[in-house]
Amino acid sequence: MASSDKAPDSMPVGDGSVPPGKPMTMGHQVIDKSAQMLQTLKPIKQMSQHVCTFSVYGHDMSRQIETHHYITRLNQDFLQSAVYDSNEPSANLIGVEYIVSDRIFDTLPPEEQKLWHSHDHEVTSGLWVNPGVPEKTQRTELENIAHTYGKFWCTWQVDRGDRLPLGAPALMMSPQIVNTGVIRPQLVHARDKKFKISTDEIRKSRTDIPPSKPGNARVADYWMLTGKCFAIDIEQGEMKMLTGTQFP
């Protein structure tokens, strides 16, 4: 069993809250508010999209979660997103996803492409939504995203009850139309009810989005091709040190 698949032996002590810790004091709230007014927070202010979708664990595709991606566009071919488990103020930051266009993806070596997943089904199925944004407004962006690939590392497995980010990161995959890649209907229904949307209606409105064109020997969604997964393990190794550095 790889480290990313192993549940923690024990949870941190505390009152059961997630994450464990005492409530914010008035003093700390004043400090945070003052910092917000005095600092620019430029990288965060570049986040321009909130996307709600679903992700599955690459090493155990029976585990499916709703994810909220807050996306920054660095250029036309590259996006990065902070991934949370909800859109509430108390949401937990559970990972990071990098997104590249098919043009960039085709330049990656096959061994690297195996770690990435496609987005075309996620978009055309209606699972990828921008809550509160009309379909017509986001149409051009959806057509672009359908031809992109993502690499999503989950650093906090909250769905198994982890109260802190424990263990190794897990590589996540995107929903697909085959086998265990199909998202459970109850998850979709709960999401739709929360945002007052219909995934079925959204899917119907996206039937004319062009599918992703075959690339140069692309091996994204590697699990669909082979039935194999990638899981991170942690091993102890020798540290690289500066010349003359010694430890007791």
Secondary structure, 3 states (H helix, E strand, C coil): CCHHHCCCCCCCCCCCCCCCCCCCCHHHHHHHHHHHHHCCCHHHHCEEEEEEEEEEECCEEEEEEEEEEEEEEEECCEEEEEEECCCCCCCCEEEEEEEEEHHHHCCCCHHHHCCCEECHHHHHCCCCECCCCCHHHHHHHHHHHCCEEEEEEECCCHHHCCCCCCCCCEEEECCCCCHHHCCCHHHHHHHHHHHCCCHHHHHHHCCCCCCCCCCCCCCCCHHHHHCCCCCCCCCCCCCCCCCCCCCC
